[in-house]
């Protein structure tokens, strides 16, 4: 091969490498921008009305035995379990066992209300709204 052919090949390889570097840099910049937008959206959601930490915490403490805090967070099955246990407890309170069925959902509600209020906004959102952890 002549020196000219080698020089042209090296120049072509260098041009290809430069284009690849530019493309990789553009893709990296685009990914950084997308990640920043996603992070900003998460921060907005955590700070907005979608974060129901205070409402769920207070309702858990006040009306925990009725499962209201579970319904607020979208846990309908768990809320119905607490509500059903409380209703059965009131219906059977004359038998003595009903007092236990009233007390257990109330204790669960108080504990969950305190847990909700002591978590940071971001941790609460990630655990109970995004992660969908139904109990404690």
N, C-alpha and C positions, 0 to 999 in steps of 0.2 A: 504494500500500500504506500501511496505517496504521502508526503507530509501534508499536502493540502487536504486530502481525504480525511486524515486523522484529525486535522484541525477543525474541519467541518463537523465531524462526528462529535468531537469534544464540545463544540459550540452548541450543537443540537441537544446533547445531553444536559449541558448547563442550562439551556433555555427551558427544557422540560423540568428540570429540578427547580428552577426559579418559579415556574408556573405552579408546580405542585406546592411549593412553600406558600405562595400567595393564596392559593385555594384553601390550604389548610388554615392559614391565618384568618381568612374570611369566615370559614366554618366555625373556628374557635370564637371569633368575635360575635357571630350570630348566636352561638350556644350561650355565651356569657350574657348577652342581651335577653335571651329567652329565660335563663335562670333568674336574672334580676327581676323580670316581669312576674315570674311565678312567685318569687319571694315577696315581692310587694303585694301581690294578690292575697297571699297567705296572711301577711301582716294586717291587711285591710279587713279580712274576714275575721281574724282573731279580735280585732278592735271594734268590730261592728255589732249589729244586733244579732247576728247569727251565733254569737257566743252567749249562751244562756246560763252562764255560771252562777251569777248572783240570784237570778230568778229561781233556778232549780235548787240551789242551796237553801234559800229561805223557805221555799215550799216544802222541801224535804224535811226541814226541822219542824215547821208548823203543821203540815198535813201529810207527813211521811207515811202514815199508816194507810192512807187512801191511795197512795201511789201517784199522786199528782205530779211530783217531780219526774217520774219515769215517763209519763205521758208528754210532758213538756219537751223532753229530750228525744222523743220518738220511739221509746221502748214500750210499745203498747202491750206486748205479752207480759212483760215483767210488771207493768203497772196494773194490769188486770189480775195478776197473781196476788199482789199486795191488797188490792181492793177487795178481791174475793175472800181472802183470808180474814180481812177486817169485818166484812159483812157476815161471814159464817161465825166469827167470834162474837159479834153482837147478838146474833140469833141464838147462840148456845151459851151465852153468859150466865143464864140461870142454872146451867149444869156445872159450872165451875171451870170446865175446860175452855170456855169461851174467853176467859180473861187472859189465858196464855195466847190464844189466837189473836187477841187484840194487842197484846204487849209486843209480840215478836215483830210484826210489821212496823209498829211505832219505833222500836229500837233501830230497826234497819233504816228507816227514814231519817232518824236523827243522825245516825252514824254517816250515812251517805251525804246528808246535807252539810255536815261538818267537813267531810272529805272534799266535797265540791268547793266550799268556800276557802279552804286552805291551799288548794292548788293554784298555781299561776294560771293566767288566762291561756297562755300557749299550751301548757301541759294539759289543762282541762279540755281544750279544744281537740288536741291530738288524741287524748285518751277516750273521751266520752262522745264527741261529735264526729270526729273523723275516724277514730279507731273502733267505735261502737262497742265499748266494753260495758255490758249491761249491769253487772253487779259489782259493788264496791270498787 
